[in-house]
């Protein structure tokens, strides 16, 4: 058995926030603004 280290992919949690943002972009592409300076 080998000890786990911080670099092991098994130790990383899923990036839920990034996944949710990608799903929102797919559902509502017009609602997502890449640059906040474009918001009026």
Secondary structure, 3 states (H helix, E strand, C coil): CCCCCCCCHHHCCCCHHHHHHHHHHHHCHHHCCCCHHHCC
